[in-house]
Amino acid sequence: MKKIFFSLILMMTVQQLFAQDNGVEMADSLRSNGKIYVVVICIVIILLGLLAYLFSIDKRLKKIEKESQTDK
């Protein structure tokens, strides 16, 4: 099982290495058109949303932990 898992990881790594050639051309065209900033802003918004969600979950869990400790 470990050999199969390891070989799958290696195959995915090799595919990522071959995919690098097309990514540079795409980034250059986005940069030349000024659309790269739209992509960066979308990524930042998604990451900020995920962080806000994680902090809200953490806040709720702390509240639940405090309530369960006071009940004991």
N, CA, C and O atoms as a Tripos MOL2 file, in Angstrom:
@<TRIPOS>MOLECULE
protein
  288   287    72     0     0
PROTEIN
NO_CHARGES

@<TRIPOS>ATOM
      1 N           0.8260   -1.2000    0.0000 N.3       1 MET1
      2 CA          0.0000    0.0000    0.0000 C.3       1 MET1
      3 C           0.8660    1.2580    0.0000 C.2       1 MET1
      4 O           0.5580    2.2420   -0.6720 O.2       1 MET1
      5 N           1.9580    1.2050    0.7700 N.am      2 LYS2
      6 CA          2.8390    2.3700    0.8300 C.3       2 LYS2
      7 C           3.5060    2.6270   -0.5150 C.2       2 LYS2
      8 O           3.6950    3.7790   -0.9060 O.2       2 LYS2
      9 N           3.8640    1.5590   -1.2250 N.am      3 LYS3
     10 CA          4.5090    1.7240   -2.5300 C.3       3 LYS3
     11 C           3.5620    2.3700   -3.5290 C.2       3 LYS3
     12 O           3.9770    3.2180   -4.3200 O.2       3 LYS3
     13 N           2.3040    1.9780   -3.5000 N.am      4 ILE4
     14 CA          1.3150    2.5590   -4.4200 C.3       4 ILE4
     15 C           1.1110    4.0300   -4.1110 C.2       4 ILE4
     16 O           1.0710    4.8630   -5.0170 O.2       4 ILE4
     17 N           0.9820    4.3500   -2.8290 N.am      5 PHE5
     18 CA          0.7880    5.7370   -2.4120 C.3       5 PHE5
     19 C           1.9940    6.5860   -2.8080 C.2       5 PHE5
     20 O           1.8350    7.6950   -3.3180 O.2       5 PHE5
     21 N           3.1870    6.0690   -2.5770 N.am      6 PHE6
     22 CA          4.4050    6.7930   -2.9110 C.3       6 PHE6
     23 C           4.5130    7.0050   -4.4190 C.2       6 PHE6
     24 O           4.8950    8.0870   -4.8650 O.2       6 PHE6
     25 N           4.1820    5.9870   -5.2020 N.am      7 SER7
     26 CA          4.2570    6.1360   -6.6620 C.3       7 SER7
     27 C           3.2190    7.1420   -7.1730 C.2       7 SER7
     28 O           3.4960    7.8790   -8.1200 O.2       7 SER7
     29 N           2.0400    7.1830   -6.5680 N.am      8 LEU8
     30 CA          1.0370    8.1870   -6.9630 C.3       8 LEU8
     31 C           1.5280    9.6040   -6.6740 C.2       8 LEU8
     32 O           1.3350   10.5150   -7.4790 O.2       8 LEU8
     33 N           2.1560    9.7770   -5.5300 N.am      9 ILE9
     34 CA          2.6860   11.1000   -5.1840 C.3       9 ILE9
     35 C           3.7690   11.5140   -6.1770 C.2       9 ILE9
     36 O           3.8110   12.6640   -6.6130 O.2       9 ILE9
     37 N           4.6420   10.5750   -6.5320 N.am     10 LEU10
     38 CA          5.6890   10.8920   -7.5070 C.3      10 LEU10
     39 C           5.1020   11.2490   -8.8700 C.2      10 LEU10
     40 O           5.5890   12.1670   -9.5300 O.2      10 LEU10
     41 N           4.0640   10.5380   -9.2970 N.am     11 MET11
     42 CA          3.4450   10.8470  -10.5950 C.3      11 MET11
     43 C           2.8040   12.2230  -10.5790 C.2      11 MET11
     44 O           2.8860   12.9510  -11.5680 O.2      11 MET11
     45 N           2.1650   12.5950   -9.4710 N.am     12 MET12
     46 CA          1.5620   13.9250   -9.3850 C.3      12 MET12
     47 C           2.6350   15.0070   -9.3950 C.2      12 MET12
     48 O           2.4330   16.0750   -9.9710 O.2      12 MET12
     49 N           3.7710   14.7380   -8.7630 N.am     13 THR13
     50 CA          4.8640   15.7070   -8.7590 C.3      13 THR13
     51 C           5.4050   15.9220  -10.1600 C.2      13 THR13
     52 O           5.6790   17.0550  -10.5560 O.2      13 THR13
     53 N           5.5600   14.8470  -10.9070 N.am     14 VAL14
     54 CA          6.0660   14.9550  -12.2790 C.3      14 VAL14
     55 C           5.0820   15.7470  -13.1400 C.2      14 VAL14
     56 O           5.5000   16.5580  -13.9660 O.2      14 VAL14
     57 N           3.7990   15.5250  -12.9590 N.am     15 GLN15
     58 CA          2.8030   16.2770  -13.7320 C.3      15 GLN15
     59 C           2.8750   17.7580  -13.4070 C.2      15 GLN15
     60 O           2.7290   18.5980  -14.2950 O.2      15 GLN15
     61 N           3.0990   18.0860  -12.1370 N.am     16 GLN16
     62 CA          3.2150   19.4980  -11.7570 C.3      16 GLN16
     63 C           4.4410   20.1330  -12.4080 C.2      16 GLN16
     64 O           4.3960   21.2990  -12.8000 O.2      16 GLN16
     65 N           5.5200   19.3890  -12.5270 N.am     17 LEU17
     66 CA          6.7200   19.9350  -13.1580 C.3      17 LEU17
     67 C           6.4840   20.2290  -14.6330 C.2      17 LEU17
     68 O           6.9780   21.2360  -15.1390 O.2      17 LEU17
     69 N           5.7450   19.3820  -15.3330 N.am     18 PHE18
     70 CA          5.4490   19.6320  -16.7320 C.3      18 PHE18
     71 C           4.4280   20.7520  -16.9030 C.2      18 PHE18
     72 O           4.4040   21.4070  -17.9450 O.2      18 PHE18
     73 N           3.6060   20.9770  -15.9210 N.am     19 ALA19
     74 CA          2.5860   22.0220  -16.0190 C.3      19 ALA19
     75 C           3.1780   23.4090  -15.8320 C.2      19 ALA19
     76 O           2.5010   24.3980  -16.1120 O.2      19 ALA19
     77 N           4.4050   23.5140  -15.3730 N.am     20 GLN20
     78 CA          5.0160   24.8130  -15.1240 C.3      20 GLN20
     79 C           5.2450   25.6040  -16.4020 C.2      20 GLN20
     80 O           5.2130   26.8340  -16.3600 O.2      20 GLN20
     81 N           5.4740   24.9560  -17.5280 N.am     21 ASP21
     82 CA          5.7590   25.6650  -18.7660 C.3      21 ASP21
     83 C           4.5900   26.5280  -19.2140 C.2      21 ASP21
     84 O           4.7940   27.6790  -19.5990 O.2      21 ASP21
     85 N           3.3840   26.0080  -19.1750 N.am     22 ASN22
     86 CA          2.2120   26.7630  -19.6200 C.3      22 ASN22
     87 C           1.8200   27.8450  -18.6330 C.2      22 ASN22
     88 O           1.2440   28.8580  -19.0290 O.2      22 ASN22
     89 N           2.1170   27.6560  -17.3720 N.am     23 GLY23
     90 CA          1.7330   28.6280  -16.3530 C.3      23 GLY23
     91 C           2.4420   29.9550  -16.5180 C.2      23 GLY23
     92 O           1.8620   31.0030  -16.2330 O.2      23 GLY23
     93 N           3.6810   29.9330  -16.9710 N.am     24 VAL24
     94 CA          4.4340   31.1740  -17.1380 C.3      24 VAL24
     95 C           3.8310   32.0120  -18.2540 C.2      24 VAL24
     96 O           3.7110   33.2300  -18.1180 O.2      24 VAL24
     97 N           3.4540   31.3790  -19.3510 N.am     25 GLU25
     98 CA          2.8410   32.1120  -20.4540 C.3      25 GLU25
     99 C           1.5110   32.7240  -20.0270 C.2      25 GLU25
    100 O           1.1950   33.8560  -20.3910 O.2      25 GLU25
    101 N           0.7420   31.9710  -19.2580 N.am     26 MET26
    102 CA         -0.5410   32.4770  -18.8020 C.3      26 MET26
    103 C          -0.3390   33.6560  -17.8550 C.2      26 MET26
    104 O          -1.0650   34.6470  -17.9340 O.2      26 MET26
    105 N           0.6370   33.5550  -16.9660 N.am     27 ALA27
    106 CA          0.8960   34.6480  -16.0330 C.3      27 ALA27
    107 C           1.3830   35.8890  -16.7670 C.2      27 ALA27
    108 O           1.0230   37.0100  -16.4080 O.2      27 ALA27
    109 N           2.2000   35.6900  -17.7910 N.am     28 ASP28
    110 CA          2.6750   36.8340  -18.5760 C.3      28 ASP28
    111 C           1.5330   37.5380  -19.2910 C.2      28 ASP28
    112 O           1.4870   38.7670  -19.3390 O.2      28 ASP28
    113 N           0.6080   36.7540  -19.8490 N.am     29 SER29
    114 CA         -0.5130   37.3850  -20.5580 C.3      29 SER29
    115 C          -1.4420   38.0930  -19.5740 C.2      29 SER29
    116 O          -1.9580   39.1710  -19.8740 O.2      29 SER29
    117 N          -1.6590   37.4930  -18.4020 N.am     30 LEU30
    118 CA         -2.4980   38.1650  -17.4080 C.3      30 LEU30
    119 C          -1.8320   39.4460  -16.9150 C.2      30 LEU30
    120 O          -2.5010   40.4580  -16.7050 O.2      30 LEU30
    121 N          -0.5300   39.4000  -16.7330 N.am     31 ARG31
    122 CA          0.1950   40.5710  -16.2610 C.3      31 ARG31
    123 C           0.1700   41.6750  -17.3140 C.2      31 ARG31
    124 O           0.0140   42.8500  -16.9800 O.2      31 ARG31
    125 N           0.3220   41.3070  -18.5660 N.am     32 SER32
    126 CA          0.3400   42.3250  -19.6160 C.3      32 SER32
    127 C          -1.0310   42.9780  -19.7900 C.2      32 SER32
    128 O          -1.1190   44.1540  -20.1440 O.2      32 SER32
    129 N          -2.0910   42.2250  -19.5430 N.am     33 ASN33
    130 CA         -3.4430   42.7790  -19.6530 C.3      33 ASN33
    131 C          -3.8940   43.4760  -18.3820 C.2      33 ASN33
    132 O          -4.9300   44.1410  -18.3790 O.2      33 ASN33
    133 N          -3.1350   43.3370  -17.3020 N.am     34 GLY34
    134 CA         -3.5140   43.9480  -16.0260 C.3      34 GLY34
    135 C          -4.5360   43.1350  -15.2590 C.2      34 GLY34
    136 O          -5.0700   43.6030  -14.2540 O.2      34 GLY34
    137 N          -4.8200   41.9180  -15.7190 N.am     35 LYS35
    138 CA         -5.8150   41.0880  -15.0450 C.3      35 LYS35
    139 C          -5.2310   40.2950  -13.8880 C.2      35 LYS35
    140 O          -5.9760   39.6770  -13.1280 O.2      35 LYS35
    141 N          -3.9050   40.3010  -13.7420 N.am     36 ILE36
    142 CA         -3.2820   39.5560  -12.6550 C.3      36 ILE36
    143 C          -3.7180   40.1260  -11.3100 C.2      36 ILE36
    144 O          -3.7830   39.4010  -10.3170 O.2      36 ILE36
    145 N          -4.0160   41.4160  -11.2780 N.am     37 TYR37
    146 CA         -4.4510   42.0320  -10.0300 C.3      37 TYR37
    147 C          -5.8240   41.5320   -9.6160 C.2      37 TYR37
    148 O          -6.1120   41.4100   -8.4260 O.2      37 TYR37
    149 N          -6.6610   41.2470  -10.5830 N.am     38 VAL38
    150 CA         -7.9780   40.6740  -10.2810 C.3      38 VAL38
    151 C          -7.8190   39.2920   -9.6670 C.2      38 VAL38
    152 O          -8.5180   38.9460   -8.7150 O.2      38 VAL38
    153 N          -6.9010   38.5050  -10.2120 N.am     39 VAL39
    154 CA         -6.6510   37.1660   -9.6840 C.3      39 VAL39
    155 C          -6.1150   37.2510   -8.2610 C.2      39 VAL39
    156 O          -6.5540   36.5070   -7.3840 O.2      39 VAL39
    157 N          -5.1730   38.1480   -8.0310 N.am     40 VAL40
    158 CA         -4.5840   38.3050   -6.6970 C.3      40 VAL40
    159 C          -5.6370   38.7680   -5.7060 C.2      40 VAL40
    160 O          -5.6770   38.2750   -4.5790 O.2      40 VAL40
    161 N          -6.4820   39.6940   -6.0980 N.am     41 ILE41
    162 CA         -7.5300   40.1890   -5.2020 C.3      41 ILE41
    163 C          -8.5140   39.0650   -4.8670 C.2      41 ILE41
    164 O          -8.9430   38.9500   -3.7190 O.2      41 ILE41
    165 N          -8.8730   38.2490   -5.8360 N.am     42 CYS42
    166 CA         -9.7750   37.1180   -5.5650 C.3      42 CYS42
    167 C          -9.1490   36.1360   -4.5860 C.2      42 CYS42
    168 O          -9.8220   35.6510   -3.6770 O.2      42 CYS42
    169 N          -7.8720   35.8420   -4.7650 N.am     43 ILE43
    170 CA         -7.1950   34.9300   -3.8450 C.3      43 ILE43
    171 C          -7.1510   35.5040   -2.4410 C.2      43 ILE43
    172 O          -7.3780   34.7850   -1.4680 O.2      43 ILE43
    173 N          -6.8630   36.7880   -2.3270 N.am     44 VAL44
    174 CA         -6.8160   37.4340   -1.0130 C.3      44 VAL44
    175 C          -8.1870   37.4070   -0.3480 C.2      44 VAL44
    176 O          -8.2860   37.1480    0.8510 O.2      44 VAL44
    177 N          -9.2420   37.6700   -1.1100 N.am     45 ILE45
    178 CA        -10.5980   37.6470   -0.5480 C.3      45 ILE45
    179 C         -10.9510   36.2500   -0.0590 C.2      45 ILE45
    180 O         -11.5340   36.0970    1.0150 O.2      45 ILE45
    181 N         -10.6040   35.2370   -0.8320 N.am     46 ILE46
    182 CA        -10.8920   33.8570   -0.4210 C.3      46 ILE46
    183 C         -10.1340   33.5110    0.8540 C.2      46 ILE46
    184 O         -10.7000   32.9190    1.7720 O.2      46 ILE46
    185 N          -8.8520   33.8790    0.9140 N.am     47 LEU47
    186 CA         -8.0660   33.5820    2.1150 C.3      47 LEU47
    187 C          -8.5840   34.3310    3.3370 C.2      47 LEU47
    188 O          -8.6250   33.7730    4.4330 O.2      47 LEU47
    189 N          -8.9770   35.5850    3.1580 N.am     48 LEU48
    190 CA         -9.5360   36.3420    4.2810 C.3      48 LEU48
    191 C         -10.8470   35.7290    4.7620 C.2      48 LEU48
    192 O         -11.1140   35.6950    5.9640 O.2      48 LEU48
    193 N         -11.6610   35.2480    3.8310 N.am     49 GLY49
    194 CA        -12.9050   34.5830    4.2100 C.3      49 GLY49
    195 C         -12.6440   33.3130    4.9930 C.2      49 GLY49
    196 O         -13.3150   33.0390    5.9870 O.2      49 GLY49
    197 N         -11.6630   32.5330    4.5420 N.am     50 LEU50
    198 CA        -11.3120   31.3120    5.2710 C.3      50 LEU50
    199 C         -10.7830   31.6240    6.6660 C.2      50 LEU50
    200 O         -11.1300   30.9460    7.6330 O.2      50 LEU50
    201 N          -9.9420   32.6500    6.7680 N.am     51 LEU51
    202 CA         -9.4230   33.0300    8.0840 C.3      51 LEU51
    203 C         -10.5380   33.4990    9.0110 C.2      51 LEU51
    204 O         -10.5620   33.1380   10.1880 O.2      51 LEU51
    205 N         -11.4560   34.2990    8.4890 N.am     52 ALA52
    206 CA        -12.5740   34.7660    9.3080 C.3      52 ALA52
    207 C         -13.4280   33.5930    9.7760 C.2      52 ALA52
    208 O         -13.8850   33.5690   10.9190 O.2      52 ALA52
    209 N         -13.6430   32.6250    8.8950 N.am     53 TYR53
    210 CA        -14.4160   31.4400    9.2470 C.3      53 TYR53
    211 C         -13.7120   30.6350   10.3300 C.2      53 TYR53
    212 O         -14.3500   30.1750   11.2760 O.2      53 TYR53
    213 N         -12.4030   30.4620   10.1970 N.am     54 LEU54
    214 CA        -11.6500   29.7140   11.2060 C.3      54 LEU54
    215 C         -11.6620   30.4220   12.5570 C.2      54 LEU54
    216 O         -11.7940   29.7730   13.5940 O.2      54 LEU54
    217 N         -11.5260   31.7350   12.5520 N.am     55 PHE55
    218 CA        -11.5650   32.4680   13.8120 C.3      55 PHE55
    219 C         -12.9470   32.3960   14.4600 C.2      55 PHE55
    220 O         -13.0560   32.3220   15.6840 O.2      55 PHE55
    221 N         -13.9950   32.4180   13.6500 N.am     56 SER56
    222 CA        -15.3330   32.3170   14.2240 C.3      56 SER56
    223 C         -15.5690   30.9290   14.8170 C.2      56 SER56
    224 O         -16.2070   30.8040   15.8620 O.2      56 SER56
    225 N         -15.0620   29.8920   14.1630 N.am     57 ILE57
    226 CA        -15.1800   28.5420   14.7140 C.3      57 ILE57
    227 C         -14.3950   28.4410   16.0170 C.2      57 ILE57
    228 O         -14.8680   27.8410   16.9820 O.2      57 ILE57
    229 N         -13.2030   29.0240   16.0500 N.am     58 ASP58
    230 CA        -12.3880   28.9990   17.2640 C.3      58 ASP58
    231 C         -13.0870   29.7190   18.4080 C.2      58 ASP58
    232 O         -13.0480   29.2630   19.5500 O.2      58 ASP58
    233 N         -13.7200   30.8300   18.1040 N.am     59 LYS59
    234 CA        -14.4330   31.5930   19.1270 C.3      59 LYS59
    235 C         -15.6040   30.7860   19.6910 C.2      59 LYS59
    236 O         -15.8310   30.7690   20.9010 O.2      59 LYS59
    237 N         -16.3410   30.1190   18.8060 N.am     60 ARG60
    238 CA        -17.4650   29.2850   19.2630 C.3      60 ARG60
    239 C         -16.9870   28.1090   20.1020 C.2      60 ARG60
    240 O         -17.6080   27.7630   21.1070 O.2      60 ARG60
    241 N         -15.8830   27.4990   19.6880 N.am     61 LEU61
    242 CA        -15.3570   26.3600   20.4440 C.3      61 LEU61
    243 C         -14.8860   26.7810   21.8270 C.2      61 LEU61
    244 O         -15.0990   26.0570   22.7990 O.2      61 LEU61
    245 N         -14.2500   27.9370   21.9270 N.am     62 LYS62
    246 CA        -13.8260   28.4340   23.2430 C.3      62 LYS62
    247 C         -15.0340   28.6780   24.1370 C.2      62 LYS62
    248 O         -14.9970   28.3900   25.3330 O.2      62 LYS62
    249 N         -16.1000   29.2090   23.5540 N.am     63 LYS63
    250 CA        -17.3200   29.4630   24.3240 C.3      63 LYS63
    251 C         -17.9170   28.1460   24.8150 C.2      63 LYS63
    252 O         -18.3350   28.0490   25.9690 O.2      63 LYS63
    253 N         -17.9600   27.1430   23.9580 N.am     64 ILE64
    254 CA        -18.4970   25.8290   24.3430 C.3      64 ILE64
    255 C         -17.6210   25.1840   25.4050 C.2      64 ILE64
    256 O         -18.1370   24.5640   26.3360 O.2      64 ILE64
    257 N         -16.2990   25.3180   25.2820 N.am     65 GLU65
    258 CA        -15.3940   24.7580   26.2780 C.3      65 GLU65
    259 C         -15.5980   25.4050   27.6410 C.2      65 GLU65
    260 O         -15.6030   24.7220   28.6660 O.2      65 GLU65
    261 N         -15.7670   26.7280   27.6500 N.am     66 LYS66
    262 CA        -16.0010   27.4280   28.9260 C.3      66 LYS66
    263 C         -17.3010   26.9600   29.5580 C.2      66 LYS66
    264 O         -17.3580   26.7390   30.7670 O.2      66 LYS66
    265 N         -18.3530   26.8060   28.7440 N.am     67 GLU67
    266 CA        -19.6330   26.3560   29.2710 C.3      67 GLU67
    267 C         -19.5480   24.9300   29.8220 C.2      67 GLU67
    268 O         -20.1550   24.6260   30.8490 O.2      67 GLU67
    269 N         -18.8070   24.0680   29.1510 N.am     68 SER68
    270 CA        -18.7010   22.6860   29.6130 C.3      68 SER68
    271 C         -17.8470   22.6040   30.8640 C.2      68 SER68
    272 O         -18.0780   21.7180   31.6870 O.2      68 SER68
    273 N         -16.8710   23.4850   31.0470 N.am     69 GLN69
    274 CA        -16.0560   23.4700   32.2410 C.3      69 GLN69
    275 C         -16.8080   24.0060   33.4450 C.2      69 GLN69
    276 O         -16.5860   23.5460   34.5650 O.2      69 GLN69
    277 N         -17.6860   24.9630   33.2350 N.am     70 THR70
    278 CA        -18.4480   25.5220   34.3580 C.3      70 THR70
    279 C         -19.5490   24.5620   34.8010 C.2      70 THR70
    280 O         -19.9930   24.6280   35.9470 O.2      70 THR70
    281 N         -19.9990   23.6690   33.9150 N.am     71 ASP71
    282 CA        -21.0320   22.7070   34.2730 C.3      71 ASP71
    283 C         -20.5060   21.6180   35.1800 C.2      71 ASP71
    284 O         -21.2810   20.9990   35.9090 O.2      71 ASP71
    285 N         -19.2190   21.3710   35.1530 N.am     72 LYS72
    286 CA        -18.6460   20.2830   35.9500 C.3      72 LYS72
    287 C         -18.5020   20.6850   37.3610 C.2      72 LYS72
    288 O         -18.0360   19.8960   38.1830 O.2      72 LYS72
@<TRIPOS>BOND
     1     1     2 1
     2     2     3 1
     3     3     4 2
     4     3     5 am
     5     5     6 1
     6     6     7 1
     7     7     8 2
     8     7     9 am
     9     9    10 1
    10    10    11 1
    11    11    12 2
    12    11    13 am
    13    13    14 1
    14    14    15 1
    15    15    16 2
    16    15    17 am
    17    17    18 1
    18    18    19 1
    19    19    20 2
    20    19    21 am
    21    21    22 1
    22    22    23 1
    23    23    24 2
    24    23    25 am
    25    25    26 1
    26    26    27 1
    27    27    28 2
    28    27    29 am
    29    29    30 1
    30    30    31 1
    31    31    32 2
    32    31    33 am
    33    33    34 1
    34    34    35 1
    35    35    36 2
    36    35    37 am
    37    37    38 1
    38    38    39 1
    39    39    40 2
    40    39    41 am
    41    41    42 1
    42    42    43 1
    43    43    44 2
    44    43    45 am
    45    45    46 1
    46    46    47 1
    47    47    48 2
    48    47    49 am
    49    49    50 1
    50    50    51 1
    51    51    52 2
    52    51    53 am
    53    53    54 1
    54    54    55 1
    55    55    56 2
    56    55    57 am
    57    57    58 1
    58    58    59 1
    59    59    60 2
    60    59    61 am
    61    61    62 1
    62    62    63 1
    63    63    64 2
    64    63    65 am
    65    65    66 1
    66    66    67 1
    67    67    68 2
    68    67    69 am
    69    69    70 1
    70    70    71 1
    71    71    72 2
    72    71    73 am
    73    73    74 1
    74    74    75 1
    75    75    76 2
    76    75    77 am
    77    77    78 1
    78    78    79 1
    79    79    80 2
    80    79    81 am
    81    81    82 1
    82    82    83 1
    83    83    84 2
    84    83    85 am
    85    85    86 1
    86    86    87 1
    87    87    88 2
    88    87    89 am
    89    89    90 1
    90    90    91 1
    91    91    92 2
    92    91    93 am
    93    93    94 1
    94    94    95 1
    95    95    96 2
    96    95    97 am
    97    97    98 1
    98    98    99 1
    99    99   100 2
   100    99   101 am
   101   101   102 1
   102   102   103 1
   103   103   104 2
   104   103   105 am
   105   105   106 1
   106   106   107 1
   107   107   108 2
   108   107   109 am
   109   109   110 1
   110   110   111 1
   111   111   112 2
   112   111   113 am
   113   113   114 1
   114   114   115 1
   115   115   116 2
   116   115   117 am
   117   117   118 1
   118   118   119 1
   119   119   120 2
   120   119   121 am
   121   121   122 1
   122   122   123 1
   123   123   124 2
   124   123   125 am
   125   125   126 1
   126   126   127 1
   127   127   128 2
   128   127   129 am
   129   129   130 1
   130   130   131 1
   131   131   132 2
   132   131   133 am
   133   133   134 1
   134   134   135 1
   135   135   136 2
   136   135   137 am
   137   137   138 1
   138   138   139 1
   139   139   140 2
   140   139   141 am
   141   141   142 1
   142   142   143 1
   143   143   144 2
   144   143   145 am
   145   145   146 1
   146   146   147 1
   147   147   148 2
   148   147   149 am
   149   149   150 1
   150   150   151 1
   151   151   152 2
   152   151   153 am
   153   153   154 1
   154   154   155 1
   155   155   156 2
   156   155   157 am
   157   157   158 1
   158   158   159 1
   159   159   160 2
   160   159   161 am
   161   161   162 1
   162   162   163 1
   163   163   164 2
   164   163   165 am
   165   165   166 1
   166   166   167 1
   167   167   168 2
   168   167   169 am
   169   169   170 1
   170   170   171 1
   171   171   172 2
   172   171   173 am
   173   173   174 1
   174   174   175 1
   175   175   176 2
   176   175   177 am
   177   177   178 1
   178   178   179 1
   179   179   180 2
   180   179   181 am
   181   181   182 1
   182   182   183 1
   183   183   184 2
   184   183   185 am
   185   185   186 1
   186   186   187 1
   187   187   188 2
   188   187   189 am
   189   189   190 1
   190   190   191 1
   191   191   192 2
   192   191   193 am
   193   193   194 1
   194   194   195 1
   195   195   196 2
   196   195   197 am
   197   197   198 1
   198   198   199 1
   199   199   200 2
   200   199   201 am
   201   201   202 1
   202   202   203 1
   203   203   204 2
   204   203   205 am
   205   205   206 1
   206   206   207 1
   207   207   208 2
   208   207   209 am
   209   209   210 1
   210   210   211 1
   211   211   212 2
   212   211   213 am
   213   213   214 1
   214   214   215 1
   215   215   216 2
   216   215   217 am
   217   217   218 1
   218   218   219 1
   219   219   220 2
   220   219   221 am
   221   221   222 1
   222   222   223 1
   223   223   224 2
   224   223   225 am
   225   225   226 1
   226   226   227 1
   227   227   228 2
   228   227   229 am
   229   229   230 1
   230   230   231 1
   231   231   232 2
   232   231   233 am
   233   233   234 1
   234   234   235 1
   235   235   236 2
   236   235   237 am
   237   237   238 1
   238   238   239 1
   239   239   240 2
   240   239   241 am
   241   241   242 1
   242   242   243 1
   243   243   244 2
   244   243   245 am
   245   245   246 1
   246   246   247 1
   247   247   248 2
   248   247   249 am
   249   249   250 1
   250   250   251 1
   251   251   252 2
   252   251   253 am
   253   253   254 1
   254   254   255 1
   255   255   256 2
   256   255   257 am
   257   257   258 1
   258   258   259 1
   259   259   260 2
   260   259   261 am
   261   261   262 1
   262   262   263 1
   263   263   264 2
   264   263   265 am
   265   265   266 1
   266   266   267 1
   267   267   268 2
   268   267   269 am
   269   269   270 1
   270   270   271 1
   271   271   272 2
   272   271   273 am
   273   273   274 1
   274   274   275 1
   275   275   276 2
   276   275   277 am
   277   277   278 1
   278   278   279 1
   279   279   280 2
   280   279   281 am
   281   281   282 1
   282   282   283 1
   283   283   284 2
   284   283   285 am
   285   285   286 1
   286   286   287 1
   287   287   288 2
@<TRIPOS>SUBSTRUCTURE
     1 MET1         2 RESIDUE 1 A MET
     2 LYS2         6 RESIDUE 1 A LYS
     3 LYS3        10 RESIDUE 1 A LYS
     4 ILE4        14 RESIDUE 1 A ILE
     5 PHE5        18 RESIDUE 1 A PHE
     6 PHE6        22 RESIDUE 1 A PHE
     7 SER7        26 RESIDUE 1 A SER
     8 LEU8        30 RESIDUE 1 A LEU
     9 ILE9        34 RESIDUE 1 A ILE
    10 LEU10       38 RESIDUE 1 A LEU
    11 MET11       42 RESIDUE 1 A MET
    12 MET12       46 RESIDUE 1 A MET
    13 THR13       50 RESIDUE 1 A THR
    14 VAL14       54 RESIDUE 1 A VAL
    15 GLN15       58 RESIDUE 1 A GLN
    16 GLN16       62 RESIDUE 1 A GLN
    17 LEU17       66 RESIDUE 1 A LEU
    18 PHE18       70 RESIDUE 1 A PHE
    19 ALA19       74 RESIDUE 1 A ALA
    20 GLN20       78 RESIDUE 1 A GLN
    21 ASP21       82 RESIDUE 1 A ASP
    22 ASN22       86 RESIDUE 1 A ASN
    23 GLY23       90 RESIDUE 1 A GLY
    24 VAL24       94 RESIDUE 1 A VAL
    25 GLU25       98 RESIDUE 1 A GLU
    26 MET26      102 RESIDUE 1 A MET
    27 ALA27      106 RESIDUE 1 A ALA
    28 ASP28      110 RESIDUE 1 A ASP
    29 SER29      114 RESIDUE 1 A SER
    30 LEU30      118 RESIDUE 1 A LEU
    31 ARG31      122 RESIDUE 1 A ARG
    32 SER32      126 RESIDUE 1 A SER
    33 ASN33      130 RESIDUE 1 A ASN
    34 GLY34      134 RESIDUE 1 A GLY
    35 LYS35      138 RESIDUE 1 A LYS
    36 ILE36      142 RESIDUE 1 A ILE
    37 TYR37      146 RESIDUE 1 A TYR
    38 VAL38      150 RESIDUE 1 A VAL
    39 VAL39      154 RESIDUE 1 A VAL
    40 VAL40      158 RESIDUE 1 A VAL
    41 ILE41      162 RESIDUE 1 A ILE
    42 CYS42      166 RESIDUE 1 A CYS
    43 ILE43      170 RESIDUE 1 A ILE
    44 VAL44      174 RESIDUE 1 A VAL
    45 ILE45      178 RESIDUE 1 A ILE
    46 ILE46      182 RESIDUE 1 A ILE
    47 LEU47      186 RESIDUE 1 A LEU
    48 LEU48      190 RESIDUE 1 A LEU
    49 GLY49      194 RESIDUE 1 A GLY
    50 LEU50      198 RESIDUE 1 A LEU
    51 LEU51      202 RESIDUE 1 A LEU
    52 ALA52      206 RESIDUE 1 A ALA
    53 TYR53      210 RESIDUE 1 A TYR
    54 LEU54      214 RESIDUE 1 A LEU
    55 PHE55      218 RESIDUE 1 A PHE
    56 SER56      222 RESIDUE 1 A SER
    57 ILE57      226 RESIDUE 1 A ILE
    58 ASP58      230 RESIDUE 1 A ASP
    59 LYS59      234 RESIDUE 1 A LYS
    60 ARG60      238 RESIDUE 1 A ARG
    61 LEU61      242 RESIDUE 1 A LEU
    62 LYS62      246 RESIDUE 1 A LYS
    63 LYS63      250 RESIDUE 1 A LYS
    64 ILE64      254 RESIDUE 1 A ILE
    65 GLU65      258 RESIDUE 1 A GLU
    66 LYS66      262 RESIDUE 1 A LYS
    67 GLU67      266 RESIDUE 1 A GLU
    68 SER68      270 RESIDUE 1 A SER
    69 GLN69      274 RESIDUE 1 A GLN
    70 THR70      278 RESIDUE 1 A THR
    71 ASP71      282 RESIDUE 1 A ASP
    72 LYS72      286 RESIDUE 1 A LYS
